């Protein structure tokens, strides 16, 4: 069974969704599942590093005071901790994720896509790494086992750019407006960071029928960011 997941590495709800999917698959005794991470950019026009205070930017985006934005972030951090992700937005360095998505295609070819996805989530959400920069991407990709020369070649070229744009175009065709967005067995849509039991039910439904379609919604990040 194939599970395609559209997400961005700077999306906290996507990280929660990944953890919930792992929990749903833990002990799964059904047919083998292959998870493929697909590209979705929350801020496609962002520079490699977005300057300024994270909480202030969040407050301006949603019409909140800085204190209100900080409370939103604390609540998101608590949600992250509840699934084993020690988020720390006081260290977060936002930026452009197009190159990260290109490297995820390279990682897929080497059977390391999920490993790199998880490492990028942790680097951005927990460790204050500037994952929009080539220096950081090079180090993290090699850390999970990708060949250093291959990583450098991708970052120095436009390789996989067409594939990333293609996945984003497909997301628009599917009507994806927020991430994470799961497509199970190429026909069953589940939107948002659903809890493990909902994802498990979706898997069971997909196994039980190859003709029906279903959709669910939950917290997600959209083109304007994450109202955490």
C-alpha positions in Angstrom: 0.0 0.0 0.0 1.2 3.5 -0.9 0.8 6.5 1.4 1.7 9.8 -0.2 2.1 12.7 2.3 2.3 16.3 1.2 4.1 18.4 3.8 6.8 21.0 4.4 9.8 20.6 6.7 8.9 23.9 8.5 5.4 22.8 9.3 5.0 21.8 13.0 1.7 20.0 12.3 3.4 18.0 9.6 5.9 16.8 12.2 3.1 15.8 14.5 1.3 14.1 11.6 4.5 12.1 10.8 4.7 11.0 14.5 1.0 10.0 14.4 1.5 8.1 11.2 4.4 6.2 12.8 2.2 5.4 15.8 -0.6 4.2 13.5 1.8 1.9 11.6 3.3 0.5 14.8 2.2 -3.0 15.0 0.4 -2.8 11.7 -0.2 -6.4 10.6 -1.8 -5.6 7.2 -0.2 -5.4 3.8 3.2 -3.7 3.6 3.1 0.1 3.6 5.4 2.4 1.7 5.4 6.1 2.7 6.4 8.7 0.1 6.9 12.3 1.2 5.7 14.9 -1.4 6.7 18.5 -1.7 4.6 21.4 -0.4 6.1 24.9 0.3 4.4 27.0 2.9 6.5 30.0 2.0 7.7 29.5 -1.6 8.9 33.2 -1.9 10.9 33.1 1.4 14.7 33.8 1.3 17.1 31.2 2.6 16.9 32.8 6.0 13.9 34.8 7.2 15.1 37.5 9.6 13.2 38.8 12.6 11.5 37.5 15.7 9.4 34.4 15.1 6.7 35.4 17.7 6.4 38.9 16.3 5.9 37.6 12.7 3.3 35.1 13.9 1.5 37.8 15.8 1.4 40.1 12.8 0.1 37.3 10.6 -2.8 36.5 12.8 -3.5 39.9 14.4 -2.3 38.9 17.8 0.0 40.5 20.3 3.4 39.1 20.8 2.4 37.6 24.2 -0.6 35.9 22.5 1.7 34.6 19.8 4.1 33.3 22.4 1.2 31.5 24.1 0.2 29.9 20.8 3.8 28.7 20.3 3.9 27.3 23.8 0.8 25.3 23.1 2.3 24.0 19.9 5.5 23.0 21.7 3.4 21.1 24.3 1.6 19.3 21.4 5.0 18.4 20.0 6.3 17.1 23.3 3.2 14.9 23.6 4.3 13.0 20.5 8.0 13.0 21.4 9.1 16.1 19.5 10.8 18.7 21.8 9.9 21.8 19.7 11.6 25.1 20.6 10.3 28.0 18.6 12.6 30.4 20.4 15.4 29.0 18.2 13.5 28.5 15.0 15.0 30.0 11.8 12.5 30.0 9.0 13.6 30.0 5.4 13.0 28.7 1.9 12.5 24.9 1.7 12.7 24.3 -2.0 16.2 22.8 -1.8 15.3 20.7 1.1 12.5 19.2 -1.0 15.0 18.5 -3.8 17.2 16.7 -1.4 14.3 14.6 -0.3 14.0 13.3 -3.8 17.7 12.3 -3.7 17.1 10.6 -0.4 14.2 8.7 -1.8 16.5 7.2 -4.5 18.8 6.0 -1.7 16.0 4.6 0.5 16.6 7.4 3.1 13.7 9.8 2.5 12.0 9.2 5.8 15.2 9.5 7.7 16.0 12.8 6.1 12.5 14.1 6.6 12.7 13.4 10.3 16.1 14.9 10.6 15.0 18.1 8.8 11.9 18.4 11.1 14.1 18.0 14.2 16.7 20.4 12.9 14.2 23.2 12.3 11.7 22.6 15.0 14.0 21.6 17.9 17.6 22.6 17.2 17.5 26.1 15.6 19.1 25.0 12.4 18.8 27.1 9.3 17.5 24.4 7.0 17.1 26.9 4.1 20.8 27.1 3.7 23.0 24.8 1.7 25.6 24.5 4.4 23.1 23.0 6.9 21.4 20.9 4.3 24.7 19.4 3.2 25.6 18.5 6.8 22.2 17.0 7.7 21.9 15.0 4.5 25.3 13.4 5.0 24.4 12.8 8.6 21.6 10.5 7.6 23.8 8.6 5.2 23.5 10.3 1.8 26.8 10.5 -0.2 28.4 13.9 0.3 29.3 14.3 -3.4 25.7 13.5 -4.5 24.3 16.0 -2.1 26.7 18.7 -3.2 25.9 18.0 -6.8 22.1 18.4 -6.2 22.6 21.7 -4.2 24.9 23.1 -6.9 22.3 22.4 -9.7 18.6 22.5 -10.4 18.3 18.7 -10.2 14.9 17.4 -9.0 13.5 20.9 -9.3 11.0 19.7 -12.0 9.9 16.9 -9.8 9.3 19.2 -6.8 7.3 21.5 -9.0 5.3 18.6 -10.3 4.4 17.4 -6.9 3.2 20.9 -6.0 1.2 21.1 -9.1 -0.4 17.8 -8.3 -1.3 19.1 -4.8 -3.1 22.0 -6.4 -5.0 19.6 -8.7 -6.0 17.6 -5.7 -7.2 20.8 -3.9 -4.6 20.6 -1.2 -4.8 23.9 0.8 -3.1 22.8 4.0 -0.6 20.2 5.2 -0.1 17.5 6.2 -2.2 15.9 3.6 -2.2 12.1 3.3 -3.4 10.1 0.2 -3.7 6.4 1.0 -3.7 3.9 -1.8 -4.0 6.8 -4.3 -7.6 7.4 -3.5 -8.3 7.9 0.3 -7.6 11.5 1.4 -6.9 12.4 5.1 -6.2 16.1 5.8 -4.4 17.4 8.8 -2.5 16.0 11.8 -5.1 13.3 12.6 -4.6 11.1 15.7 -3.1 7.6 15.2 -6.5 5.9 15.6 -8.0 7.9 12.7 -5.0 7.1 10.5 -5.2 3.5 11.4 -9.0 3.4 10.6 -8.2 5.0 7.2 -5.6 2.3 6.5 -8.1 -0.4 7.5 -10.7 1.2 5.3 -8.3 1.3 2.4 -7.6 -2.4 2.8 -11.3 -3.2 3.1 -12.4 -1.4 0.0 -10.6 -0.3 -3.2 -13.5 1.8 -4.5 -14.6 4.2 -1.8 -13.2 7.6 -1.1 -13.1 9.4 2.3 -11.8 12.7 3.7 -11.2 14.0 7.2 -9.9 17.3 8.4 -7.8 18.4 11.4 -5.2 21.0 12.3 -2.9 21.9 9.4 -0.6 24.6 8.1 -1.8 26.5 5.1 -0.2 28.9 2.5 -0.3 31.8 5.0 1.5 29.8 7.7 0.6 27.8 10.8 -1.9 29.2 13.3 -0.4 27.3 16.2 
